[in-house]
C-alpha cells in the first residue's frame, strides 16, 4: 500500500534524528580588551551556546561551555597568521575550542566577519567576533565544524545572509549527526588526552568557512 510505504520511509529517515544525544564540550576563550574587561560577558556566551543547542539539537548535539584561558588571545584577529596562532593554543583535549574576540577581519577583502571555522596544523577551531556576531553565529560555525557548507535559502542557518531564526534541513541534520558521531569517536579519552584519529576529521581537505 503506497500510503504505508511512504510512512515507513518517512519514519526510517527520521530515525537517525531520534537517536541518543551526543554531548559536545566547548572550551570558550574570551579575549580581554584594552580596557581590561572581557570582550563578551557570560550572558553573551550562554546565549550563543543556547541557540546552538536549539539549532543543532535535532541532529543529536548538546553543548556545554567551560571557560578557557585567555592568555595570548588578541582582542582583534586581523591576519591569517593570527588565526593560525589561535589554533596553536588549542590542545587535543576532546573539546571544541571557541575563541571569542572583539573583531575578526575578512582575509579576502576589507571589512569584518562574524566568525570563522579555521584549521591549521591539524587542529580545527572556531573564532567568533563579539562585535560582529549574530545570535546564531556560533550555531552557524558549529554547522561548519560538523560538515556543513554554505546554503542559499534565506531561512537556512548555513546561509551567510540568512533571515533571523534560520534552521537546518533534514539532510543537513543527517550530515551533522554523521560527522558528530565520527568526531566523538575520534576524540582522545579523558584518561590519555592523546592526539589520535581526530586528524581524519580535522584534515586540511575541509574548507575554511567564513561569513557567519
C-alpha positions in Angstrom: 0.0 0.0 0.0 1.6 3.3 -1.2 0.5 5.3 1.9 2.0 2.8 4.3 5.3 2.6 2.3 5.6 6.4 2.3 5.0 6.5 6.0 7.6 3.7 6.6 10.2 5.7 4.5 9.4 8.9 6.5 10.0 7.0 9.8 13.2 5.5 8.5 14.5 8.9 7.5 13.6 10.4 10.9 15.1 7.6 13.0 18.7 8.9 12.8 17.4 12.2 14.3 15.8 10.4 17.2 19.0 8.6 18.4 20.7 9.4 21.7 22.2 12.8 22.1 26.0 13.4 21.7 27.4 15.8 24.2 29.9 18.3 22.9 32.1 20.2 25.3 33.1 23.7 24.3 36.1 25.4 25.7 35.4 29.1 25.3 38.4 31.5 25.4 37.2 35.1 25.7 39.8 37.8 24.8 40.4 40.7 27.1 40.0 44.2 25.6 42.2 47.3 26.0 40.1 48.3 29.0 40.9 45.2 30.8 37.4 43.7 30.5 36.4 40.6 28.6 35.1 41.4 25.1 32.0 39.4 25.8 30.3 38.5 29.1 29.0 35.2 30.4 25.4 36.0 29.4 26.5 36.7 25.8 28.4 33.3 25.6 25.4 31.5 27.2 23.1 33.0 24.6 25.2 31.8 21.7 25.5 28.3 23.2 21.8 28.1 23.9 20.9 29.0 20.3 23.5 26.4 19.0 21.7 23.8 21.1 18.4 24.7 19.7 19.6 24.7 16.0 21.7 21.6 16.1 19.8 19.7 18.8 17.6 18.0 16.3 20.9 16.3 15.0 21.6 15.0 18.5 24.1 17.6 19.6 24.1 19.0 23.1 26.6 21.7 24.1 28.1 22.7 27.4 30.6 25.5 27.7 33.6 25.9 30.1 35.9 28.8 30.4 39.2 28.6 28.6 42.5 30.5 29.1 42.5 34.0 27.6 46.3 34.3 27.7 47.7 35.2 24.3 44.2 35.6 22.8 44.2 39.0 21.0 41.3 41.3 21.1 41.3 41.6 17.3 42.2 38.9 14.8 43.3 40.7 11.6 45.6 38.2 9.8 45.8 34.6 8.8 48.9 34.3 11.0 46.8 35.4 14.0 44.2 32.8 13.2 46.9 30.2 13.0 48.3 31.3 16.3 45.0 30.8 18.0 44.8 27.2 16.6 48.2 26.6 18.2 46.6 27.5 21.6 44.0 24.7 21.3 45.2 21.4 22.9 43.8 18.0 21.8 41.6 17.6 24.8 38.4 16.3 23.4 36.6 19.7 23.3 35.8 22.2 20.6 37.8 25.3 21.2 35.9 28.6 20.6 37.8 31.9 20.7 35.7 35.0 21.2 37.4 38.2 20.2 36.2 41.8 19.6 36.7 41.7 15.8 37.7 39.2 13.1 38.9 40.6 9.8 37.9 39.1 6.5 41.0 37.5 5.0 39.9 38.0 1.4 38.5 41.6 1.4 38.3 44.7 3.6 35.9 44.5 6.5 35.0 42.3 9.4 33.2 39.0 9.6 31.0 37.5 12.3 33.0 34.3 12.7 35.1 31.6 11.1 35.8 27.9 11.4 39.5 27.6 10.9 42.0 24.8 10.6 45.8 24.9 11.0 48.4 22.3 12.0 45.8 19.5 12.2 43.6 21.4 14.5 40.1 23.0 14.0 38.9 25.9 16.0 36.0 28.4 15.9 36.6 32.1 16.1 33.7 34.4 16.8 33.5 38.2 16.8 31.7 39.6 19.8 31.0 42.8 17.9 30.0 41.3 14.6 28.3 38.1 15.6 24.6 37.3 15.2 22.8 35.4 18.0 23.2 32.3 15.9 26.8 32.8 14.7 28.2 30.1 17.0 25.5 27.7 15.7 26.4 28.5 12.1 30.1 27.9 12.8 29.4 24.6 14.6 27.4 23.6 11.5 30.6 24.1 9.5 32.6 22.3 12.1 30.4 19.3 11.7 30.4 19.2 8.0 28.0 21.7 6.5 28.8 24.1 3.6 27.1 27.4 3.0 23.5 27.3 1.8 21.5 29.8 -0.3 18.0 29.7 1.2 17.2 32.7 3.4 15.6 30.6 6.1 18.7 28.3 6.4 21.1 28.5 9.3 24.0 28.0 6.9 23.3 30.9 4.6 25.6 33.9 5.4 22.9 36.5 4.7 20.1 34.4 6.4 16.9 35.7 7.9 16.6 35.5 11.7 15.7 32.1 13.1 17.4 30.1 10.3 17.2 26.3 10.7 18.6 23.2 9.1 17.0 20.8 6.6 16.6 17.1 7.3 19.5 16.3 5.0 21.8 18.8 6.8 20.8 17.4 10.2 21.7 13.9 9.0 25.1 15.2 7.9 25.7 16.8 11.2 24.7 13.6 13.0 27.2 11.5 11.0 30.1 14.0 11.4 29.3 14.5 15.1 29.4 10.7 15.7 32.7 10.4 13.8 34.2 13.4 15.7 33.1 11.9 19.1 34.6 8.5 18.3 37.9 10.2 17.3 38.4 12.2 20.4 41.1 11.3 22.9 39.9 9.6 26.1 39.7 11.5 29.3 42.5 9.3 30.6 45.0 9.9 27.9 44.0 13.1 26.1 46.4 11.8 23.4 46.2 13.0 19.8 44.9 10.3 17.5 42.3 9.7 14.8 40.8 13.2 15.1 43.3 14.0 12.3 40.9 12.3 9.9 38.1 14.6 10.9 40.2 17.7 11.2 42.1 17.2 8.0 43.1 20.1 5.7 40.7 18.8 3.0 37.9 20.7 4.8 37.4 24.2 3.5 37.7 27.2 5.8 34.2 28.7 6.3 33.5 32.3 6.9 30.7 34.8 6.7 28.6 33.7 9.6 
